[in-house]
Amino acid sequence: MSYQVEAQAAYVLHTRPYRETSLLVDLFTLEQGRVSAVVKGGRSPRSRMRAMMQPFTPLQVSWRGRHELKTLIQAEAVASPMFLKGSALICGLYVNELLERLLQPSDPHPRLYVYYQYVLNELLAASDIELALRTFEQQLLQQLGYQFDVQQCMPEVVYRYEPSQGFIAVAQITETLKPFCFSGEQLLGIVAEQYHRPEIRRAAKRLMRLALETLLGHRPLRSRELLQGYTPKNREPER
């Protein structure tokens, strides 16, 4: 007997060709987390679901299957697609790639789903993209069980970040250690999300990148490579 899930809120994270005429789609869903599914005939011009299998479109989907790879049987757009442009588009792809790479299959994260909607809305508004990214990255790390423990940090002390050990006080900052060092004041500001302070934003960007790279491993993010090659006048800070 086939296991079937109905009417799940979802967004498409990534699609790729599958066999001759189908699509393989990675979804981020409200109740089931990341789900991979086959859209049979999804590459055919006559496919009803083909146009909907795009990032940043709020969907309601149904699928069947007991194994990790499901079969998508229905999809409906519940709102208009979010048409992101320029650096906002690349940052949206960056967020999608983080979820695709870091979330385990069928591991629900409803709170993170709400923050995903928040970051998409902020990218669409393009009012403060950097703030939106830092907030989302911090929430993603928390949902993955990765907490920045700064309870013992003193504002005037400098700490070295060690992924396996946390923050270690250092007496002298060398050029080699500098990229991994933060003042206690910066760390306390990051945890408190004091992103109205420019120095806290800069430190948060370094810290989030270090923490995420530990989880991502050595394979580079495709979206980061895209952003590095994107140089308009109003380019957002490099990820």
N, C-alpha and C positions, 0 to 999 in steps of 0.2 A: 504493500500500500504506500502510495507516495505522500510525503509530508508536504503540506502546502501552507504558505503564509500569505495573508491577505492585507491589502490596503496599508502599506507601510510608508511613512514619510521618508523621503530619501533625496539625495543629490548624487549625481554622477561624479566620480573622482577621475576616472580614466577609462578610455575604451581602446581596443585594438582588434584587428581582424582575427577571426577564428574560423578555421577550415575554409570552405569555398565561399560561402555566402553569409556567414553569421558574424556576430560581434561578441567579444568577451568584454564585459563591463564590470568595473569595480564601483560599488555603491557605498555611500556612507548613510546609514539609516538611523532613525531615532531610537528604535527599540532593539535592533539586532546588531548594531555597530557596523563594521565593514563586512560587506557581502559581495562575493564574486558570482556572476551569473552569465549564462549564455543567452543572447538574443538571437533566436533561430531566424535566419533569413534577414537579419538586421542590416545587412549591407545592400540589400535589394532596393531599387528605387521605389518599389511598391510597398515596402515595409511601413506599416503605420507607426511603429515605434522608432524608426530610424532618426527622424528629426528631433525627437525628445532626448536621445542619448547624447546630450551635450552638457558640459560642466555648467554649474551655476543656474540650473533650472530646477525650481522646487517641483518634486514629483510625488506621486502616490503610486507605489508599485506592488505587484504580487508575484510570488515565485513558488516553485515546487522543487522538491529534491531533498534527500536525506544527507547527501554528502556535501563536502565543502563547496564544490562547484554546483550552483543551482541553475535552474532554467527559468528565465523571466517569462511570465505568461501574460502580464498586463502592465501597462504604464500610462499614467495620465499626468499632464502638467497641471498643477494646481495654482500656478501664478505665472506671470510673464518671465521669460529668461532675464537674467542680469547681464547686460552687455557691458562688460568691463573692457577698458581700453588701456593701451600703453603700459606703464609700469604697474598700474592697478591690476591689469590682466595677468602680468607675469607674477605678481605677488599672490594672486588668486591661485595660479597654477602651483606656486610654491607651497601654499597651504594644503592644496589637494595632494601634492606629492608627499608631504609629511604624513598625512593621514594614511595614504596608500602604503607607505613604507613602514610606519611605526605601529599601526593598529593591528592587533591579532584578529583573525576571522571570527565573526559572531561573538565579539566581546562588547557588550553594550556600554555606551558612554553618553547617556542622554544629556548630561550637563555640558559636555563638550560639544554636542550637537547644537545646543543653544548658542554657545560661543562661536561656533562655525557660522551660524546665521548672522551673528553680530559682526564678525570680521568681513563677511561678504557685503553686508550693508554699508560698512565703513569704507570698504574699497570702492563701492559704487559711488558713494558720496565724495570720495577722494579728498576729504577734509584733513585727515590726520592719519595717513597710512601707516606711518612708523609706530604710532601709539597702538593702533589696532593690531599690528603684527606682534608687538611685544606682549600685549595682553593675551592674545591667542596662544603664543608660544608658551607662556608661563602656565596657562590653564592646561595645555596639552601635556606638559611635563608633569604637572600635578596629577592628572588623570592616569598617567602611566605609572604612578607611584613614585615619582621622582621629586622629592621635596628639597628645597634649599634650607638646610638647618643653620640658621644664623643666631640662634639663641645665645650662644657664648661669644659672639663677635662684639668687639669694642670699637666704637666709631673711629678712634685715632690709630688703630692698629691696621697694618697691611697684611692681607691673607693671600696665600697661593691656593688656587683651585685645583683639587685633585679629584677626578670623577669617582674613584673608588673610596676616597677617604673624606671628602668634603673640603672644608676650608682650614688651611694650616697657616698659622702665624709665621711670618718671615721677618728676619732681622735686617736683611739687605736684599734689595731688588737688583738683580743683574739683568742684562739685555735679554738673556735667554728666558728668564722667568717673567719678564715684564708683561707679555701677552696674557699670562695666567694670573696676574695679581690684581687685587681689588682692595680698596680701603673698606674698613668696617662700615663707615658711613654709607658708601656706595651699596654695599650688600644689604644693609638695613633698609635703604631707600628702595631697592629693587623689590624686596619681599613686600614692602608696604605699597608698591606700585605708585611711587611718587614720580610719575613720568612727566609731570609739568616741569621738572628740573632737568635741563639739558645734560648735565653731567651724569645723572642717573640713567637717562636714556642711552647715552653712549656706553656706559658700563653694562647696562642690561643687554644691549645688542651683542657685546663680546661674550657675556656669560651664557646667554641663550644659545649662541652659536657653538660654544665649547660643549655645552651639555648635549645639544642635539647631535653634534658630530660624534660624540661618544656612542649614542644610540644607533646612529645611521651606519656606522662603520666606514670603510674606505671607499665605497662606491659614491661618487659625487652626485649631487642633485642636478637633474637636467634643467630645472627652472632657474637655479642659481647661475648656470652657464648662460642661459638666455638673458638674464638681467645684467650680467657683466658685459654683454655685447650691446646693451640698450643705452643709448646716450643722447636723449633729447634734452632740450633746455631745462625742462622741469623734472628731470630724472629724480626718482626717489633714492634715498641712501642705499648703497649696495648691500645686498643680503650677505 
